[in-house]
């Protein structure tokens, strides 16, 4: 009986110890008077790349841009500093993921003509149309990056050419009911997707 009890206790403490171990990448949140600072601590022996994205309200817009930071072994690295807006009541959540090497997915694109975009659409590329002051757009791009899903994003607020791309794409899909207010929209394998449920959309792309 004593031997069984000792064995049981040994298993219990082994499980407890395993669960209590620190995560490979630890996200540390430090709240100060006029800012919230996030750090990543790498507890492993190898360099990791960390994706970090904040969603919330009451902070400067720059706070919600996703970041990818290299975090060397056994090192603490600053990820982002959130600065609250004056007289605002900030609220936020955050998402992070890490790997030995995250795929760099940028909003930048070298597509300069409708013909080039048309070629990408016909070849099944994932095309995303976004616009400024669109929290759902920012969240979608963050989720695409977090899941390392290749895509080309066009912000119609930044370029008249991209706005023209948007209308030409809608025309190509023979859709007259799609408006700028429908953004974000996506073209996947030549099919237009709007009114996106972001989680379901990302899961579809991962299949």
TAQUI-V406120 format. One record per residue. N is the residue number from 1. RES is the residue in one small letter. PHI is phi in whole degrees, 0 to 359 (none if undefined). OMEGA is omega in whole degrees, -180 to 180 (999 if undefined). D_LAST is the distance of its C-alpha to the last C-alpha in Angstrom with 1 decimal. Layout:
# TAQUI-V406120
[[N | RES | PHI | OMEGA | D_LAST] [N | RES | PHI | OMEGA | D_LAST]]
This chain:
# TAQUI-V406120
[[1 | x | none | 180 | 51.5] [2 | x | 298 | -180 | 51.8] [3 | x | 296 | 179 | 49.6] [4 | x | 294 | 180 | 46.9] [5 | x | 297 | 179 | 47.1] [6 | x | 296 | 179 | 46.9] [7 | x | 297 | 180 | 43.8] [8 | x | 298 | -180 | 42.2] [9 | x | 296 | 179 | 43.0] [10 | x | 298 | 178 | 41.8] [11 | x | 295 | -180 | 38.3] [12 | x | 299 | -178 | 38.3] [13 | x | 291 | 177 | 39.2] [14 | x | 293 | 179 | 36.7] [15 | x | 294 | -180 | 33.8] [16 | x | 299 | -180 | 35.3] [17 | x | 295 | -180 | 35.6] [18 | x | 297 | -179 | 32.0] [19 | x | 288 | -177 | 30.8] [20 | x | 275 | -179 | 33.3] [21 | x | 298 | -179 | 32.2] [22 | x | 291 | 176 | 31.2] [23 | x | 301 | -180 | 27.6] [24 | x | 303 | 175 | 26.9] [25 | x | 243 | -180 | 26.7] [26 | x | 254 | 176 | 28.8] [27 | x | 264 | -178 | 28.8] [28 | x | 249 | -179 | 32.4] [29 | x | 251 | 180 | 33.6] [30 | x | 241 | -179 | 37.2] [31 | x | 260 | 176 | 38.8] [32 | x | 245 | -173 | 42.0] [33 | x | 302 | -174 | 44.4] [34 | x | 239 | -180 | 42.8] [35 | x | 194 | 173 | 39.4] [36 | x | 236 | -175 | 36.4] [37 | x | 245 | 177 | 35.3] [38 | x | 245 | 177 | 32.1] [39 | x | 237 | 170 | 32.2] [40 | x | 245 | 177 | 29.8] [41 | x | 246 | 179 | 31.5] [42 | x | 267 | -179 | 30.2] [43 | x | 265 | -179 | 31.5] [44 | x | 261 | -179 | 30.2] [45 | x | 264 | -178 | 32.0] [46 | x | 232 | 177 | 29.5] [47 | x | 295 | 177 | 28.6] [48 | x | 236 | 171 | 25.5] [49 | x | 250 | -175 | 23.9] [50 | x | 247 | 172 | 23.3] [51 | x | 264 | -179 | 21.4] [52 | x | 220 | -178 | 23.3] [53 | x | 218 | 178 | 23.1] [54 | x | 254 | 171 | 25.7] [55 | x | 239 | 180 | 25.6] [56 | x | 176 | 180 | 29.0] [57 | x | 220 | 174 | 32.2] [58 | x | 90 | 178 | 35.7] [59 | x | 238 | 174 | 35.0] [60 | x | 301 | -175 | 35.4] [61 | x | 303 | -178 | 32.5] [62 | x | 300 | -178 | 31.9] [63 | x | 295 | -172 | 30.9] [64 | x | 261 | 176 | 27.5] [65 | x | 281 | 178 | 26.4] [66 | x | 294 | 179 | 23.7] [67 | x | 232 | 171 | 25.1] [68 | x | 237 | -178 | 24.1] [69 | x | 237 | 173 | 27.0] [70 | x | 278 | -180 | 28.0] [71 | x | 236 | -179 | 29.6] [72 | x | 299 | -180 | 31.8] [73 | x | 303 | 176 | 32.5] [74 | x | 51 | -177 | 34.6] [75 | x | 226 | 176 | 34.8] [76 | x | 253 | -176 | 34.5] [77 | x | 233 | 176 | 33.2] [78 | x | 291 | 178 | 33.5] [79 | x | 264 | -175 | 30.3] [80 | x | 197 | 174 | 31.6] [81 | x | 241 | 179 | 34.7] [82 | x | 265 | 179 | 34.6] [83 | x | 249 | -179 | 37.8] [84 | x | 294 | 173 | 38.5] [85 | x | 287 | -179 | 40.0] [86 | x | 297 | 178 | 43.6] [87 | x | 64 | 179 | 44.4] [88 | x | 263 | 173 | 40.7] [89 | x | 250 | -172 | 39.2] [90 | x | 291 | 171 | 36.0] [91 | x | 223 | -179 | 33.0] [92 | x | 197 | 167 | 29.7] [93 | x | 228 | 178 | 26.7] [94 | x | 217 | 179 | 24.7] [95 | x | 229 | 177 | 21.5] [96 | x | 218 | 172 | 21.3] [97 | x | 210 | -178 | 19.2] [98 | x | 212 | 178 | 20.5] [99 | x | 197 | 176 | 20.0] [100 | x | 295 | 178 | 22.4] [101 | x | 205 | 177 | 21.2] [102 | x | 275 | 178 | 19.0] [103 | x | 290 | 180 | 17.9] [104 | x | 283 | -180 | 20.4] [105 | x | 245 | -174 | 18.9] [106 | x | 256 | 174 | 21.9] [107 | x | 286 | -179 | 22.7] [108 | x | 292 | 179 | 25.2] [109 | x | 215 | 179 | 24.7] [110 | x | 263 | 180 | 27.1] [111 | x | 288 | -175 | 26.5] [112 | x | 247 | -177 | 30.0] [113 | x | 229 | 177 | 30.3] [114 | x | 299 | -180 | 28.7] [115 | x | 299 | 179 | 28.7] [116 | x | 294 | 179 | 26.4] [117 | x | 294 | 179 | 24.0] [118 | x | 302 | 179 | 24.2] [119 | x | 297 | 180 | 23.3] [120 | x | 297 | 179 | 20.1] [121 | x | 298 | -179 | 19.0] [122 | x | 294 | -180 | 19.9] [123 | x | 261 | 171 | 17.9] [124 | x | 81 | 179 | 14.6] [125 | x | 294 | 175 | 14.8] [126 | x | 272 | -178 | 13.6] [127 | x | 248 | -179 | 17.0] [128 | x | 238 | 173 | 18.1] [129 | x | 254 | -179 | 21.6] [130 | x | 231 | 177 | 23.2] [131 | x | 211 | 179 | 26.8] [132 | x | 291 | 180 | 29.3] [133 | x | 55 | -179 | 30.1] [134 | x | 230 | -177 | 26.7] [135 | x | 294 | 179 | 25.4] [136 | x | 292 | 177 | 22.1] [137 | x | 297 | -179 | 21.6] [138 | x | 297 | 180 | 22.4] [139 | x | 294 | 179 | 20.1] [140 | x | 299 | -180 | 17.1] [141 | x | 297 | 177 | 18.0] [142 | x | 299 | 180 | 18.5] [143 | x | 291 | 177 | 15.0] [144 | x | 298 | 179 | 13.5] [145 | x | 292 | -178 | 16.0] [146 | x | 300 | -180 | 15.5] [147 | x | 264 | 178 | 11.8] [148 | x | 51 | 180 | 13.0] [149 | x | 263 | -180 | 10.9] [150 | x | 300 | 180 | 13.3] [151 | x | 198 | 172 | 15.0] [152 | x | 236 | -176 | 18.6] [153 | x | 250 | -180 | 20.3] [154 | x | 235 | 179 | 23.7] [155 | x | 270 | -175 | 26.1] [156 | x | 289 | 178 | 28.4] [157 | x | 283 | -175 | 31.0] [158 | x | 262 | -173 | 31.6] [159 | x | 209 | 174 | 32.2] [160 | x | 294 | 178 | 33.8] [161 | x | 297 | 180 | 32.0] [162 | x | 292 | 176 | 28.6] [163 | x | 294 | 176 | 30.0] [164 | x | 296 | 176 | 31.0] [165 | x | 303 | -179 | 27.5] [166 | x | 300 | -177 | 26.2] [167 | x | 293 | 177 | 28.8] [168 | x | 296 | 180 | 28.4] [169 | x | 293 | 178 | 24.7] [170 | x | 301 | 179 | 25.5] [171 | x | 296 | 180 | 28.2] [172 | x | 299 | -180 | 26.0] [173 | x | 277 | -180 | 23.7] [174 | x | 56 | 178 | 27.0] [175 | x | 241 | 179 | 26.5] [176 | x | 265 | -175 | 29.8] [177 | x | 269 | -179 | 28.8] [178 | x | 274 | -179 | 26.6] [179 | x | 241 | 177 | 28.7] [180 | x | 301 | 179 | 28.5] [181 | x | 295 | 178 | 28.4] [182 | x | 284 | -178 | 24.9] [183 | x | 295 | 11 | 23.5] [184 | x | 279 | 171 | 20.9] [185 | x | 234 | -179 | 19.3] [186 | x | 226 | 172 | 16.4] [187 | x | 243 | -179 | 16.1] [188 | x | 232 | -178 | 12.7] [189 | x | 52 | 176 | 13.2] [190 | x | 78 | -179 | 16.7] [191 | x | 248 | -179 | 16.1] [192 | x | 275 | 178 | 17.7] [193 | x | 237 | 178 | 16.2] [194 | x | 224 | -177 | 18.9] [195 | x | 55 | -169 | 20.0] [196 | x | 293 | 162 | 16.7] [197 | x | 273 | -167 | 15.8] [198 | x | 301 | -178 | 14.5] [199 | x | 295 | 180 | 12.7] [200 | x | 296 | -180 | 10.9] [201 | x | 296 | 179 | 10.3] [202 | x | 297 | 179 | 8.9] [203 | x | 297 | 177 | 6.5] [204 | x | 299 | -178 | 5.5] [205 | x | 291 | -178 | 5.5] [206 | x | 281 | -177 | 3.8] [207 | x | 291 | 999 | 0.0]]
